[in-house]
Amino acid sequence: MSSARTARRLARILSVLPFIIENDGAQIAELVDRFDYKDQSELVKDLHLVFVTGLPGYGPGDLIDVDIFEDEVFVDAADYFSRPLRLTPPEALGLLAAGTTLLASDQAPDHLASAVDKLVGLIGEDTARAVSFDVPTPELVPVLRAAIENRHVVRIGYVGIATNERTQRDVEGWAVSFSRGNWYLTGYCRLARARRVFRVDRIDACEELDETFVLPSLRGDDGVGYRPSEDDASVSFTVEPSAGWVAEYYPVESEIGADGSVRITMSVSDPLTAARLLLQLGDLVSDVEGDEVLTERDALVGRIRTTYARTE
């Protein structure tokens, strides 16, 4: 199973284990605070997952041993976590590229520059100079950031990606961020009455209003990213191995089959978005389940056929 939430959970577990091992045990309260767990039960849930993992062989002597004594945790049979892992050259360059890109986006945390400098020292100045990224900043970015700083509502003209239709929206901005080559505005959309993410290059008009709002208490994942709601449409489908990129590019749940195919489940606020993806995948997709998306896909196919018939 693959998702952004699963990736975050795995990353946290891989940070918790070395800390416990290096300190010959740790206080539960300290782990909850240091690694930003909601409560003790969430931490214990991760530790229970560690119980059933280990090196191939998976016998009693191969599995990681986690002992929880009242308010302390100890980890044994996992010495390989006590040694720093060595990056392969592609991994090092990938990290350097990601770090350099984030620094160029003007939204990097203060400590990232220091981390990039250390990475450059490891791979060498000559190699590092070969990695260069220029992230252009649209004129609207500082305007939107100023509105958020002032806690002012912005009125934007937005052209939807799925429908290409223009709407006017009043948005209470939360953050402006850069991800995967694009800038995004995240905030509460009064038209949709829900959290929404807007691509800045799709905003063709922007006015900062005098009306103010109260910025909510945001969680760590309240930046760019889609989170399903109860009103969203859901669709499941299987793609051939060559289309496995879908599971990495979109926020979906996925499971790899024995033949390399990938079973994908995704939620979308607009069924047309998933319908367009299914048509794009063509013969690479099969076993589609999801009435709303299938209905939208069939309607889209009908519109395309009508359009082509008119041009003949």
C-alpha positions in Angstrom: 0.0 0.0 0.0 1.4 3.4 -1.0 0.2 6.9 0.1 1.6 10.2 1.3 0.4 9.2 4.8 2.2 5.9 4.7 5.4 7.5 3.5 5.3 10.0 6.4 4.7 7.2 8.8 7.6 5.2 7.5 9.9 8.2 7.6 9.0 8.8 11.2 9.6 5.2 12.2 13.0 5.2 10.5 13.9 8.3 12.6 12.5 7.0 15.9 14.4 3.7 15.8 18.0 5.1 15.5 17.2 7.6 18.3 16.1 4.8 20.7 19.1 2.6 19.8 21.7 5.4 20.1 20.4 6.4 23.5 20.0 2.8 24.8 16.3 3.4 25.3 14.1 6.4 25.5 11.2 7.8 27.5 7.9 7.5 25.8 6.9 11.1 26.6 10.2 12.3 25.0 9.5 10.3 21.8 5.9 11.6 21.6 7.2 15.2 21.9 10.4 14.9 19.8 8.7 13.1 16.8 5.4 15.0 16.9 3.1 12.1 17.8 -0.5 13.0 18.7 -0.3 10.8 21.8 1.3 7.7 23.3 -1.1 5.3 21.5 0.0 6.5 18.1 3.6 5.9 19.0 2.8 2.4 20.4 1.0 1.6 17.2 4.2 2.3 15.2 6.3 0.3 17.6 3.9 -2.7 17.3 4.5 -2.5 13.5 8.2 -2.7 14.1 7.7 -6.0 16.1 7.0 -7.9 12.8 9.8 -6.5 10.7 13.4 -7.5 10.3 16.0 -9.0 7.9 15.2 -11.9 5.5 14.8 -15.2 7.2 12.2 -13.6 9.5 12.8 -16.1 12.3 12.7 -15.2 15.9 16.3 -14.1 15.8 15.9 -12.0 12.7 13.0 -9.8 13.8 13.4 -6.5 15.6 12.8 -6.7 19.3 10.9 -3.8 20.9 10.3 -3.8 24.7 8.0 -1.3 26.4 8.4 -1.0 30.1 5.9 1.4 31.7 7.2 4.8 30.4 10.4 3.6 28.6 11.1 1.9 25.2 14.1 -0.3 24.3 15.0 -1.7 20.9 17.2 -4.8 20.3 18.2 -6.9 17.3 18.3 -3.8 15.0 22.0 -2.8 15.2 21.9 -2.0 11.5 19.9 1.1 12.4 22.6 2.3 14.7 25.0 2.9 11.8 24.4 5.8 9.3 23.2 4.6 5.9 25.5 5.5 3.0 23.9 7.3 0.1 24.4 5.9 -3.4 25.6 8.6 -6.0 22.1 8.8 -7.6 20.6 9.2 -4.1 23.0 12.0 -3.2 22.5 13.9 -6.4 18.7 13.5 -6.0 18.8 15.0 -2.5 21.1 17.8 -3.7 18.7 18.5 -6.6 15.7 18.5 -4.2 17.4 20.7 -1.6 18.7 23.2 -4.2 15.2 23.5 -5.8 13.6 24.2 -2.4 16.2 26.8 -1.6 15.6 28.5 -4.9 11.9 28.6 -4.2 12.4 31.0 -1.3 10.3 28.8 1.1 13.0 26.6 2.6 13.5 26.3 6.4 16.6 28.0 7.8 18.5 24.8 8.5 18.2 23.4 4.9 21.0 25.6 3.6 23.4 24.1 6.2 22.3 20.6 5.2 22.9 21.3 1.5 26.4 22.7 2.3 27.2 19.5 4.2 26.0 17.4 1.3 28.1 19.4 -1.2 31.1 18.8 1.0 30.4 15.0 0.7 30.0 14.8 -3.0 32.5 17.4 -4.0 32.3 21.0 -5.2 32.8 20.1 -8.9 29.9 17.6 -8.9 27.7 20.0 -7.0 28.3 22.8 -9.5 26.8 20.5 -12.2 23.4 20.7 -10.4 21.7 24.0 -11.0 18.0 24.8 -10.7 16.3 28.1 -11.4 12.8 28.4 -9.9 11.0 31.5 -11.4 8.7 33.2 -8.9 5.4 34.6 -10.4 4.5 38.2 -9.7 1.5 37.0 -7.8 3.5 35.0 -5.2 4.6 38.1 -3.1 1.1 39.6 -3.5 -0.6 36.5 -2.1 2.0 36.1 0.7 1.4 39.7 1.7 -2.3 39.1 1.9 -1.8 36.1 4.1 0.5 38.1 6.3 -2.1 40.8 6.6 -4.9 38.2 7.1 -6.8 39.7 4.2 -9.2 37.8 2.0 -8.2 37.7 -1.7 -10.7 37.7 -4.6 -9.2 35.7 -7.4 -10.2 34.8 -10.9 -9.4 31.1 -11.4 -9.4 28.9 -14.4 -10.0 25.3 -13.4 -7.6 22.6 -14.7 -10.2 19.9 -15.2 -13.0 22.1 -16.7 -11.0 25.1 -18.1 -13.9 27.2 -16.7 -13.3 30.5 -15.0 -14.8 31.2 -11.6 -14.4 34.1 -9.1 -13.6 33.0 -5.6 -13.0 34.7 -2.3 -10.2 32.8 -0.5 -8.8 33.0 3.0 -5.1 32.2 2.2 -3.1 29.9 4.5 0.1 29.3 2.5 1.9 29.9 -0.8 4.2 27.1 -1.7 6.2 25.5 -4.5 5.8 21.8 -5.4 6.7 19.7 -8.5 7.5 22.7 -10.7 4.4 24.8 -9.8 3.4 27.4 -7.2 0.2 26.9 -5.2 -2.1 28.9 -3.0 -3.7 26.8 -0.2 -6.6 28.2 1.8 -10.3 28.2 2.6 -12.4 28.8 -0.5 -15.7 30.5 0.4 -17.3 29.4 -2.9 -16.5 25.7 -2.3 -16.9 26.1 1.5 -13.9 23.9 2.0 -10.1 23.8 1.9 -8.8 24.1 -1.7 -5.4 24.3 -3.5 -5.1 26.7 -6.4 -2.2 26.7 -9.0 -0.9 30.2 -9.1 -0.4 30.2 -12.9 -4.2 29.5 -13.2 -5.1 32.7 -11.4 -5.7 35.4 -13.9 -6.9 38.2 -11.5 -6.2 38.9 -7.8 -7.5 41.6 -5.5 -6.6 41.9 -1.8 -9.8 42.9 0.0 -10.1 44.9 3.2 -12.0 42.0 4.9 -9.8 40.1 7.4 -10.0 36.5 8.7 -8.6 34.4 11.5 -5.9 32.1 10.4 -6.7 28.6 11.7 -4.2 26.4 13.6 -2.5 24.5 10.7 -1.1 21.0 10.8 2.2 20.0 9.3 0.4 18.6 6.1 -1.7 21.7 5.4 0.5 22.7 2.5 0.1 21.6 -1.1 -1.7 18.3 -1.2 -5.2 16.9 -1.8 -7.2 15.5 1.1 -10.4 13.6 0.4 -13.7 14.8 1.8 -17.0 12.9 2.3 -18.4 14.5 -0.8 -15.6 13.3 -3.1 -16.0 10.6 -5.8 -14.0 7.5 -5.5 -12.6 5.3 -8.3 -10.5 2.1 -8.4 -8.7 0.7 -11.4 -5.7 -1.4 -12.4 -2.9 -0.1 -14.6 -0.1 -2.0 -16.4 3.4 -1.8 -15.0 4.4 0.9 -17.5 1.7 3.2 -16.0 2.8 2.7 -12.5 3.9 6.4 -12.4 0.2 7.2 -11.6 0.7 5.9 -8.0 3.7 8.2 -7.5 2.3 11.3 -9.2 -1.2 11.4 -7.7 -2.2 11.2 -4.0 -3.7 7.6 -4.2 -3.7 4.3 -2.4 -2.0 1.6 -4.4 -1.1 -2.1 -4.3 1.3 -3.8 -6.6 0.2 -7.2 -8.0 2.3 -10.3 -8.6 2.5 -9.5 -12.4 3.7 -5.9 -11.7 0.3 -4.3 -12.4 -0.9 -1.7 -9.9 -4.3 -1.5 -8.3 -5.1 2.2 -7.6 -7.8 3.8 -5.6 -8.2 7.6 -5.7 -10.6 10.2 -4.5 -11.4 13.3 -6.5 -13.5 16.4 -5.8 -14.4 16.5 -9.6 -15.1 13.2 -11.3 -14.0 14.8 -14.6 -10.4 14.9 -13.3 -10.3 11.1 -12.9 -12.3 10.6 -16.2 -9.6 12.5 -18.1 -6.9 10.4 -16.5 -8.6 7.2 -17.5 -8.8 8.3 -21.1 -5.2 9.4 -21.1 -4.2 5.9 -19.9 -6.2 4.2 -22.7 -5.5 0.5 -23.0 -3.2 0.6 -20.0 -6.1 0.7 -17.6 -8.7 -2.0 -16.7 -11.2 -3.2 -14.1 -12.5 0.3 -13.4 -14.9 0.7 -10.5 -16.6 3.9 -9.5 -20.0 4.9 -10.9 -19.6 8.7 -10.8 -16.3 8.6 -12.6 -17.5 6.0 -15.2 -20.5 8.1 -15.9 -18.3 11.2 -16.4 -15.9 9.2 -18.6 -18.7 8.0 -20.9 -20.0 11.5 -21.2 -16.6 12.8 -22.0 -16.1 10.1 -24.7 -19.5 11.1 -26.2 -18.5 14.8 -26.3 -15.2 13.9 -28.0 -16.9 11.8 -30.6 -19.4 14.5 -31.3 -16.6 17.1 -31.8 -14.7 14.8 -34.2 -17.9 14.0 -36.1 -18.5 17.7 -36.8 -15.0 18.1 -38.2 -15.3 15.3 -40.7 
